[in-house]
Amino acid sequence: MFSETLVGVSTVRAYGAQQRFIEENQARVDTNARCFYYMYAANRWFGVRTALIGGTVILCAALATVSLGILTWTLQFGDYLVWIVRVQAALEMNLNAVERVDEYSEIEQERPAVIESNRPPANWPQRGAITMSNLEMRYSPDQEPVLHNVSFSVKGGEKVGIVGRTGAGKSSLSLSLFRIVEPSNGSIKIDGIDISTIGLYDLRSKITMIPQVSFFFHDRPVLFQGTIRSNLDPFEEFQDSELWACLRDIKFWESMQTADTANASAAVELSEDTLLPTAPISGSLEASVAEGGTNFSQGQRQLLCLARAMLKRSVLTVFDEATASVDNETDANIQRVIRGPAFEDTTLLSIVHRLRTIADYDKVLVLDKGRVMQFGTPAALMQEDGIFKTCIKIESHFHNYKSV
């Protein structure tokens, strides 16, 4: 709980709940210390008993007038007894660790990174056409499927919006595309090649994903400690001019200047003992990036992830609610880039929650409870009485959407 409190300390302070969390942490520390109290008490209890047993053995040996060697050995009998019991207890505890390691060794490993006998062409995929046939996916063999007989086709270069309620299976669909979770049935083909027949490296290195969150940082896109350069180009494959071009295209430095102005205004109201994260150096590829990008705003972190995707120039890109946690201005900037030259010939699968952003997409895929409920152009789905039209009305964008 202590580490979780440190991560969310800003939220705790915002709600004025410092005292409650202090008391809760103290109570948990007391509970932990109470366990040690009983452990030490048991050790002292055992020490007294072993001393009595050892003394009894020595007394018996002395009364029996046995040899001097045996009498000398009995003097150490109590120490040997304590050592035997402690070693036995330590062995039992260490065997628990062995049991955990054994559990990890039995976990099913991912498929091979490269299958030499079945590697796709070097220029695969060329068009980014996707065909899913009767796809079924479950997170474990004893659970119900989260995707049921999902079937649809996407032509190369099409922009497809994926919508649905929470738990509809949108993110599960993207996980199956990257084979992070292997489908239990059905197939996924990209440009005619079944992705289950090729290595994971050959698949994942050819497609790009911009997630809403990462698995390691609960509310942040994937950024690593280092510099802007090392985050955009971790394998040093591009020239500085290409990095600068992407950052200019997404207006990253403009967002930095806006943030610097806002921070300068806010700093006037801060007390001297307020702890602030180190701000990055504006206008430099060597600007520092903290772990998880904590020295950037949410929108700036997402823009850096977008720039990284632009550099890769993948034929197939997946946006997993990439604009869900950004402000309207940043969202508009991201939408501008998506519709620009950088993604002009890219097959784009965009999981969205702002339906107005997919008004001009080629297709819309509507999921509900892991099933395909609707699939077609936005204009066609607007004419149907279905989930898509209902969601538009709920968002109060119905009339604006028709005008688009």
TORTIPA-716751 format. One line per 10 residues: number of its first residue (from 1); for each residue x, y, z of C-alpha. Coordinates in nm, 4 decimals, padded with zeros to 6 digits, always signed. Layout:
BEGIN
NUM	X Y Z; ...
END
This chain:
BEGIN
1	+00.0000 +00.0000 +00.0000; +00.2897 +00.2358 +00.0754; +00.4230 +00.2192 -00.2821; +00.0730 +00.2662 -00.4238; +00.0269 +00.5717 -00.2020; +00.3502 +00.7211 -00.3367; +00.2309 +00.6694 -00.6945; -00.1005 +00.8400 -00.6217; +00.0264 +01.1009 -00.3757; -00.1072 +01.3888 -00.5878
11	-00.4576 +01.2404 -00.5773; -00.4333 +01.1800 -00.2023; -00.3351 +01.5440 -00.1464; -00.6060 +01.6694 -00.3802; -00.8721 +01.5002 -00.1665; -00.7050 +01.5961 +00.1617; -00.6829 +01.2308 +00.2669; -00.3252 +01.2364 +00.3964; -00.4170 +01.1556 +00.7581; -00.6364 +00.8614 +00.6590
21	-00.3589 +00.7075 +00.4508; -00.1015 +00.7701 +00.7260; -00.3197 +00.5875 +00.9768; -00.3878 +00.3055 +00.7319; -00.0158 +00.2592 +00.6627; +00.0636 +00.2630 +01.0343; -00.2030 -00.0006 +01.0981; -00.0576 -00.2237 +00.8269; +00.2953 -00.1796 +00.9633; +00.1668 -00.2789 +01.3083
31	+00.0026 -00.5890 +01.1620; +00.3284 -00.6844 +00.9914; +00.5291 -00.6232 +01.3108; +00.2819 -00.8336 +01.5098; +00.3762 -01.1356 +01.2988; +00.7430 -01.0824 +01.3846; +00.6524 -01.0586 +01.7533; +00.4976 -01.4059 +01.7487; +00.7903 -01.5424 +01.5495; +01.0474 -01.4134 +01.7985
41	+00.8348 -01.5315 +02.0914; +00.8215 -01.8811 +01.9413; +01.1999 -01.8757 +01.8945; +01.2541 -01.7820 +02.2571; +01.0116 -02.0523 +02.3660; +01.1986 -02.3073 +02.1582; +01.5359 -02.1836 +02.2886; +01.4342 -02.2419 +02.6509; +01.3061 -02.5939 +02.5724; +01.6183 -02.6934 +02.3814
51	+01.8345 -02.5639 +02.6650; +01.6383 -02.7784 +02.9121; +01.6674 -03.0827 +02.6871; +02.0396 -03.0248 +02.6424; +02.0875 -02.9868 +03.0171; +01.8969 -03.3082 +03.0806; +02.1161 -03.4986 +02.8339; +02.4309 -03.3626 +02.9982; +02.3016 -03.4606 +03.3433; +02.2228 -03.8135 +03.2321
61	+02.5655 -03.8506 +03.0709; +02.7366 -03.7263 +03.3863; +02.5391 -03.9578 +03.6149; +02.6075 -04.2557 +03.3887; +02.9806 -04.1866 +03.4168; +03.0335 -04.2500 +03.0467; +03.3544 -04.1632 +02.8631; +03.4942 -03.8126 +02.8625; +03.4426 -03.7832 +02.4841; +03.0693 -03.8538 +02.5053
71	+03.0370 -03.6113 +02.7954; +03.2085 -03.3410 +02.5865; +02.9742 -03.4112 +02.2924; +02.6675 -03.3759 +02.5127; +02.7756 -03.0214 +02.5999; +02.7031 -02.9265 +02.2354; +02.3862 -03.1322 +02.2040; +02.1587 -02.8305 +02.2616; +02.3319 -02.6297 +01.9886; +02.3022 -02.9188 +01.7442
81	+01.9337 -02.9555 +01.8219; +01.8663 -02.5849 +01.7573; +02.0671 -02.6028 +01.4337; +01.8715 -02.9046 +01.3066; +01.5343 -02.7401 +01.3693; +01.6382 -02.4094 +01.2105; +01.7801 -02.5813 +00.9018; +01.4606 -02.7808 +00.8650; +01.2490 -02.4629 +00.8873; +01.4735 -02.2800 +00.6389
91	+01.4572 -02.5768 +00.4012; +01.0782 -02.5750 +00.4133; +01.0636 -02.2020 +00.3385; +01.3149 -02.2296 +00.0546; +01.1178 -02.5140 -00.0986; +00.8298 -02.2673 -00.1346; +01.0543 -02.0612 -00.3618; +01.1410 -02.3739 -00.5594; +00.7713 -02.4438 -00.5972; +00.7148 -02.0941 -00.7407
101	+01.0026 -02.1381 -00.9851; +00.8569 -02.4725 -01.0889; +00.5226 -02.3039 -01.1578; +00.6935 -02.0524 -01.3876; +00.8774 -02.3310 -01.5689; +00.5442 -02.4939 -01.6515; +00.3902 -02.1786 -01.8022; +00.3329 -02.2174 -02.1729; +00.5876 -02.0116 -02.3623; +00.5152 -01.7784 -02.6498
111	+00.5522 -01.9102 -02.9996; +00.8958 -01.8750 -03.1662; +01.0076 -01.5256 -03.2626; +01.1156 -01.6492 -03.6044; +01.0105 -01.9614 -03.7944; +01.2862 -02.0035 -04.0508; +01.0855 -02.2469 -04.2606; +00.7947 -02.0050 -04.2985; +00.9135 -01.6452 -04.3030; +00.7014 -01.3860 -04.4848
121	+00.8507 -01.1821 -04.7711; +01.0756 -00.8951 -04.6686; +00.8271 -00.6396 -04.8040; +00.5269 -00.7981 -04.6291; +00.2707 -00.6564 -04.5787; +00.2440 -00.4396 -04.8879; -00.1244 -00.3419 -04.8739; -00.2297 -00.4142 -04.5147; -00.5468 -00.6028 -04.6081; -00.6971 -00.7884 -04.3102
131	-00.9322 -01.0868 -04.3131; -01.0654 -01.2307 -03.9882; -01.2622 -01.5548 -04.0156; -01.4642 -01.7042 -03.7279; -01.2176 -01.5657 -03.4742; -01.2656 -01.6888 -03.1190; -01.0452 -01.5858 -02.8291; -01.0375 -01.6586 -02.4569; -00.7875 -01.5504 -02.1943; -00.7610 -01.8947 -02.0357
141	-00.8894 -02.2407 -02.1295; -01.1348 -02.2511 -01.8385; -01.2959 -01.9136 -01.9209; -01.5703 -01.8206 -02.1611; -01.4624 -01.6723 -02.4958; -01.4351 -01.2938 -02.5107; -01.4614 -01.2960 -02.8907; -01.7225 -01.5087 -03.0664; -01.6968 -01.5938 -03.4385; -01.5659 -01.2510 -03.5371
151	-01.5513 -01.2232 -03.9155; -01.4845 -00.9175 -04.1330; -01.2514 -00.7974 -04.4071; -01.0591 -00.4726 -04.4454; -00.9009 -00.3599 -04.7696; -00.5505 -00.2208 -04.7768; -00.5329 +00.1485 -04.6882; -00.8814 +00.1631 -04.5353; -00.9519 +00.3501 -04.2127; -01.1741 +00.1432 -03.9827
161	-01.3225 +00.2634 -03.6558; -01.3915 -00.0013 -03.3896; -01.6609 +00.0969 -03.1417; -01.8584 -00.0682 -02.8665; -01.9448 -00.0509 -02.5008; -01.6949 -00.1297 -02.2273; -01.6229 -00.5012 -02.2347; -01.7396 -00.5414 -02.5936; -01.4065 -00.6954 -02.6978; -01.2383 -00.4028 -02.8725
171	-00.9004 -00.4286 -02.7000; -00.9187 -00.8090 -02.7113; -00.9420 -00.7814 -03.0880; -00.6195 -00.5796 -03.1020; -00.4460 -00.8271 -02.8686; -00.5377 -01.1129 -03.0988; -00.4019 -00.9197 -03.3972; -00.0620 -00.8970 -03.2268; -00.0960 -01.2534 -03.0949; -00.0407 -01.1324 -02.7406
181	-00.3247 -01.3745 -02.6701; -00.3473 -01.6611 -02.9169; -00.6929 -01.7207 -03.0708; -00.8565 -02.0460 -02.9686; -01.0288 -02.0790 -03.3048; -01.0486 -01.9089 -03.6425; -00.7818 -01.7245 -03.8359; -00.6404 -01.3789 -03.9061; -00.4802 -01.3123 -04.2420; -00.2806 -01.0051 -04.3397
191	-00.2256 -00.9753 -04.7133; -00.3244 -01.3397 -04.7480; -00.0765 -01.4768 -04.4913; -00.2163 -01.6490 -04.1818; -00.0387 -01.4744 -03.8948; -00.0499 -01.7908 -03.6799; +00.1967 -01.9580 -03.9182; +00.4763 -01.7002 -03.8890; +00.7068 -01.6003 -03.6048; +00.6092 -01.3363 -03.3522
201	+00.8984 -01.1082 -03.4470; +00.8070 -01.1215 -03.8141; +00.4512 -01.0249 -03.7205; +00.4981 -00.7623 -03.4506; +00.7865 -00.5844 -03.6207; +00.5667 -00.5133 -03.9220; +00.2674 -00.3571 -03.7488; +00.2376 -00.0707 -03.5026; +00.0147 -00.0131 -03.2034; -00.0467 +00.3084 -03.0118
211	-00.2137 +00.2107 -02.6835; -00.4145 +00.4236 -02.4458; -00.2173 +00.2877 -02.1502; +00.0702 +00.0564 -02.0914; +00.0870 -00.2528 -01.8760; +00.3524 -00.1056 -01.6488; +00.2254 +00.2470 -01.5963; -00.1405 +00.2561 -01.5057; -00.2253 +00.5831 -01.6758; +00.0611 +00.6549 -01.9147
221	+00.1568 +00.5628 -02.2705; +00.4730 +00.3579 -02.3135; +00.7777 +00.5812 -02.2647; +01.1143 +00.4794 -02.1283; +01.3699 +00.6629 -01.9191; +01.6176 +00.8339 -02.1478; +01.5824 +01.1100 -02.4049; +01.3321 +01.2064 -02.6717; +01.5734 +01.0660 -02.9292; +01.6047 +00.7257 -02.7572
231	+01.2272 +00.6998 -02.7197; +01.1493 +00.7886 -03.0803; +01.4323 +00.5836 -03.2297; +01.5447 +00.3191 -02.9764; +01.7344 +00.1189 -03.2419; +01.8992 +00.4251 -03.4040; +01.7523 +00.3574 -03.7476; +01.6651 +00.7141 -03.8528; +01.8395 +01.0438 -03.9167; +01.7914 +01.3436 -03.6886
241	+01.6205 +01.5267 -03.9732; +01.3500 +01.2589 -03.9805; +01.2971 +01.2864 -03.6052; +01.2676 +01.6648 -03.6276; +01.0229 +01.6378 -03.9184; +00.7907 +01.4089 -03.7199; +00.8036 +01.6305 -03.4115; +00.7230 +01.9365 -03.6213; +00.4394 +01.7553 -03.7952; +00.2704 +01.6674 -03.4658
251	+00.3394 +02.0184 -03.3285; +00.5184 +01.8735 -03.0298; +00.7315 +02.1790 -02.9586; +00.4220 +02.4014 -02.9664; +00.2667 +02.1824 -02.6971; +00.5887 +02.2129 -02.4951; +00.5778 +02.5921 -02.5125; +00.2148 +02.5927 -02.4016; +00.3004 +02.3664 -02.1098; +00.6013 +02.5819 -02.0125
261	+00.3804 +02.8910 -02.0049; +00.1209 +02.7150 -01.7914; +00.3871 +02.5833 -01.5521; +00.5418 +02.9291 -01.5176; +00.2045 +03.0773 -01.4256; +00.1317 +02.7997 -01.1792; +00.4758 +02.8262 -01.0178; +00.3936 +03.1710 -00.8820; +00.1259 +03.0177 -00.6596; +00.3405 +02.7260 -00.5360
271	+00.5168 +02.7302 -00.2005; +00.8925 +02.6795 -00.1790; +00.8606 +02.3274 -00.0357; +00.6447 +02.2004 -00.3217; +00.8136 +01.9160 -00.5108; +00.7935 +01.9465 -00.8899; +00.9154 +01.6975 -01.1514; +01.2130 +01.8008 -01.3593; +01.0899 +01.9682 -01.6774; +01.2400 +01.8595 -02.0088
281	+01.4550 +02.0920 -02.2166; +01.2380 +02.2383 -02.4916; +01.3553 +02.2154 -02.8509; +01.6140 +01.9403 -02.8098; +01.6226 +01.5735 -02.9043; +01.8353 +01.5232 -02.5934; +01.5528 +01.6426 -02.3684; +01.5246 +01.4148 -02.0674; +01.2366 +01.1680 -02.0472; +01.1584 +01.0260 -01.7042
291	+01.0426 +00.6692 -01.6590; +00.6892 +00.6491 -01.7941; +00.7197 +01.0058 -01.9242; +00.6144 +01.1522 -01.5894; +00.7791 +01.4856 -01.6734; +00.5416 +01.5306 -01.9680; +00.1691 +01.5847 -01.9795; -00.0645 +01.3076 -02.0908; -00.1114 +01.4730 -02.4291; +00.2626 +01.5185 -02.4842
301	+00.3274 +01.1536 -02.4006; +00.0686 +01.0472 -02.6549; +00.2188 +01.2780 -02.9172; +00.5592 +01.1160 -02.8685; +00.4041 +00.7725 -02.9183; +00.2372 +00.9028 -03.2342; +00.5701 +01.0362 -03.3637; +00.7298 +00.6985 -03.2975; +00.4584 +00.5309 -03.5065; +00.5068 +00.7844 -03.7863
311	+00.8781 +00.7065 -03.8016; +00.8136 +00.3345 -03.8340; +00.5840 +00.3873 -04.1357; +00.4006 +00.0596 -04.0849; +00.1449 -00.0435 -04.3438; -00.0864 -00.1487 -04.0589; -00.1378 +00.0641 -03.7465; -00.3715 +00.0100 -03.4511; -00.4905 +00.2946 -03.2279; -00.6294 +00.1538 -02.9028
321	-00.8261 +00.4527 -02.7695; -00.5128 +00.6616 -02.8116; -00.7038 +00.9890 -02.7585; -00.9217 +00.8779 -02.4676; -00.7228 +01.0660 -02.2024; -00.6174 +01.3794 -02.3900; -00.7747 +01.7224 -02.4186; -00.9777 +01.8323 -02.7204; -00.6933 +02.0378 -02.8675; -00.4504 +01.7453 -02.8596
331	-00.7217 +01.5164 -02.9928; -00.7782 +01.7505 -03.2875; -00.4032 +01.7598 -03.3512; -00.3817 +01.3787 -03.3520; -00.6812 +01.3519 -03.5850; -00.5131 +01.5997 -03.8216; -00.1977 +01.3889 -03.8331; -00.3933 +01.0670 -03.8889; -00.5611 +01.2200 -04.1927; -00.2350 +01.3632 -04.3253
341	+00.0324 +01.2222 -04.5565; +00.1979 +01.0180 -04.2787; -00.0937 +00.7713 -04.2651; -00.2337 +00.8229 -04.6142; -00.1555 +00.4696 -04.7384; -00.1808 +00.3019 -04.3978; -00.4486 +00.0546 -04.2978; -00.5747 +00.2021 -03.9737; -00.7755 +00.0223 -03.7065; -00.8842 +00.2837 -03.4546
351	-01.0596 +00.1887 -03.1309; -01.2428 +00.5068 -03.0376; -01.4771 +00.6449 -02.7758; -01.5373 +00.9789 -02.9492; -01.7541 +00.8684 -03.2378; -01.7344 +01.2036 -03.4159; -01.3682 +01.1323 -03.4932; -01.4572 +00.8441 -03.7279; -01.7251 +01.0236 -03.9299; -01.5045 +01.0224 -04.2402
361	-01.3631 +00.6705 -04.1954; -01.4133 +00.4080 -04.4641; -01.5739 +00.1501 -04.2339; -01.7044 +00.1138 -03.8798; -01.6989 -00.2140 -03.6858; -01.9476 -00.2342 -03.3987; -01.8810 -00.4964 -03.1307; -02.1031 -00.6046 -02.8447; -02.0237 -00.8842 -02.5996; -01.7498 -01.0103 -02.8284
371	-01.9671 -01.0347 -03.1389; -01.9811 -00.8306 -03.4583; -02.3135 -00.6497 -03.4520; -02.2617 -00.4064 -03.7401; -02.0007 -00.3488 -04.0081; -02.0182 -00.0958 -04.2882; -01.9685 +00.2659 -04.3826; -02.0618 +00.5309 -04.1239; -02.3336 +00.6658 -04.3538; -02.4904 +00.3217 -04.3969
381	-02.4845 +00.2448 -04.0245; -02.6500 +00.5785 -03.9517; -02.9497 +00.4596 -04.1514; -02.9835 +00.1419 -03.9434; -03.1521 +00.1158 -03.6061; -02.8605 -00.0360 -03.4223; -02.5969 +00.0165 -03.1562; -02.3989 +00.2675 -03.3609; -02.6910 +00.5028 -03.4119; -02.7903 +00.4651 -03.0466
391	-02.4393 +00.5553 -02.9284; -02.4367 +00.8606 -03.1528; -02.7602 +00.9811 -02.9967; -02.6340 +00.9160 -02.6458; -02.3251 +01.1266 -02.7117; -02.5480 +01.4081 -02.8330; -02.3533 +01.4228 -03.1575; -02.6340 +01.2974 -03.3778; -02.7093 +01.6197 -03.5635; -02.3443 +01.7262 -03.5869
401	-02.2543 +01.3834 -03.7211; -02.5131 +01.4039 -03.9979; -02.3773 +01.7407 -04.1053; -02.0282 +01.5927 -04.1361
END
